[in-house]
Amino acid sequence: MAIQLFEHNQRAYIAVEDMLARVGKAAVIHPTGTGKSYIAFKLIESHPDASFLWLSPSDYIYKTQKEALQQSDPDMSLEHVRFFTYAKLMQFATEELMAMDADYIILDEFHRCGAERWGESVQALLHTHPKAKLLGLSATNIRYLDNQRDIAKELFDSYIASEMTLGECIVRGILPKPRYVTTVFKYQQDLEKYQARIARVKTPAMRDIHEKYYNALRRALEQADGLDVILKKHITAKKGKYLVFCSGYEHIQEMKKLTEAWFRAINPEVHMYTAYASDPQTSMAFQRFKADTSDALKLLFCINMLNEGVHVKGISGVILFRPTISPIIYKQQIGRALTSGDREMPLILDVVNNFEGLYSISTIQQEMDEAVYHMTQNNETDSIVVEKFAVEAQVPDCVSLFAALEDSLSAPWNHYFSAAEAYYRENGHLNVPKNYDTPEGLHLGQWLCTQRALYRNSRYHLSSEQIERLESIGMQWQRHEDQRWDMNYEAAVRFYETHGHLRVTARYETPEGLKLGRWITNIRQKYHASASGTLTEEQIRQMEAIGMVWDENEAQWQHHFGCAAEYYDTHGNLDVPISYMTEDGFALGRWLTQMRTARRGKRQQRLTEEQIAQLDSIGMSWEKRGDTTWMQGYEQAKNYFDEHGNMNVTTNYKTSDGFALGKWISRQKYAYRNPKKSNATLSRERIQMLQNIGFFDMYLPTGTER
């Protein structure tokens, strides 16, 4: 059965084949949920005699894509496709790359190739395969927070076979029109901060003006419903599945505690799941959430793990409890609720009003307007399914009231800026002592310190115009400690992009000699002392955005379990020799032995039920490894005895599957005769088992005591 593509993907596929034939490379830029991977699978199906290399950010993304393919076309073969993650590709030497057979190379989520180390390994692969045809798939070609780099231009020379915006896909009916709901929850939280700012104004006349705007805003907010009412009103799929995006693990716990009673008012039975690992494959909570078909309201509280490439069937909507300025993350998060072919109207409940990001709901609406205009110009009006959709806001004038209050509070700013400008003209810099006052009595030094603090912190904001005006007169924003933070944070980002986690040893140093391990250890210590203000909220947000796990024990467990899961994926079992160490130096064999001991209650460490379940999911055997190994040998000996009726084998004898049965029998013989010298003393139970298969009759002389 051949792959049947949606109409939009069929058009894209034809364009891909044409462009690959003409120039050898093609990029497809379609939003999340439109089924881009099927374009690549169709290419594979159409060229069964060609060899393919498929690269992706993670094993899990590719695995879910294959599972979806098998459901639609169970007969399709992928035997001529080799898959690697971008991280795995980095481990190959040039000679190994050259030895790979590749007529086609597929770069999934190709915007990720903009990461320095991943990008270098991809360029090395392309250099060793100059004749291979190159297909790229991504929801965006722009790395917005990386100097707006265009990866389609860098990798594909701007050869784009098909490109659609999220807005265009909604207009064409490819993706469903969402119900986008905003709340005043964030405004209600911010109101107290504005009241504190007004209280600090010393001039009575100015304070009266500010309070007029403040009171108008407060009255408007008092008319608004609380978040509990909003949730009950808009979560109409009372048995549905919802993804709840939070900013960090602590934020998840806070929001679960705050909202649990509200969700139970919607459906008395609520199943809450928490998933915050960087790899959803290792999360039992994620697996249970996907499999949950009960009548409960099902909520998955998560951080970044579902941003990219991971789709869950039957999602009724997403709830955004975290603000983000990243267009990629924003589109990926709302894209979890939008799936091609789904005609249900999903809910996007934007609790924190992501209006200030580089890409927001207003941008989507603008994309829709542009799509309608171009389709009308091209006589495609019959293809227009949706022209607009409304953003449901509780109190629409809150935005303008907040803007008016901010403008009012910012009025004195201009007076201080004029004084700073005069100082700069006279001195050529703004290195003003903190206690410096102008001749007119303005506390200029203190004001400049405040501007730097506002620039650094996220509690209050300088407008882009204010920042630009200050920089025009030589404003320097960073302190020495800020520069040190940026340098280490950039190194942490590079490590995360390369390895997908921040599990570094305390002694780890970057190739440039930066002591990144010590820095991350210090950051964890500062985080747990955050009550004294050692880390800013922005710094915490930055670290969590790249997978920081603040609980050191949890971080260690995730690393150790990840090593075990990787071994299981490679070997199909956890029969790990006790001396076995991973490539990064972790003693996996010893750790698994410790886990078995802990399960039996013979160590101070105790395993949680979830940890036990996680290890069970990858085939953990809780018996001592020595017991397991002995039983494997005994089964081989018993099979031989059952077949031949004796144990008459030479020392060098091996079974058909390569097991050294002769040597194993010799070891049992030695252990029996020399119990004090042997490390593997035979128990009475084992002696009885050996006696049952004629071992002693063959290998011990007459008269030997048994």
GIVENMO-V812985 format. One record per helix or strand of 2 or more residues. SS is the DSSP state (~ for helix, > for strand). FROM is the first residue (numbers start at 0). LEN is the number of residues. If there is no record, write none. Layout:
# GIVENMO-V812985
ss-><SS | SS>
from-><FROM | FROM>
len-><LEN | LEN>
This chain:
# GIVENMO-V812985
ss-><~ | > | ~ | > | ~ | > | ~ | ~ | > | ~ | ~ | > | > | > | ~ | > | ~ | > | ~ | ~ | ~ | > | ~ | > | ~ | ~ | > | > | ~ | > | ~ | ~ | > | ~ | ~ | ~ | ~ | ~ | ~ | ~ | ~ | ~ | ~ | ~ | ~ | ~ | ~>
from-><6 | 24 | 36 | 51 | 58 | 80 | 85 | 93 | 103 | 109 | 115 | 132 | 141 | 148 | 150 | 159 | 165 | 178 | 184 | 203 | 226 | 240 | 248 | 269 | 279 | 283 | 296 | 314 | 326 | 346 | 360 | 380 | 390 | 397 | 443 | 463 | 479 | 515 | 529 | 536 | 551 | 587 | 608 | 624 | 660 | 683 | 694>
len-><17 | 5 | 10 | 5 | 14 | 5 | 4 | 6 | 5 | 5 | 13 | 6 | 2 | 2 | 6 | 4 | 6 | 4 | 15 | 19 | 8 | 5 | 18 | 6 | 3 | 8 | 6 | 6 | 9 | 4 | 17 | 3 | 3 | 30 | 13 | 8 | 20 | 13 | 3 | 9 | 20 | 12 | 8 | 20 | 13 | 9 | 5>
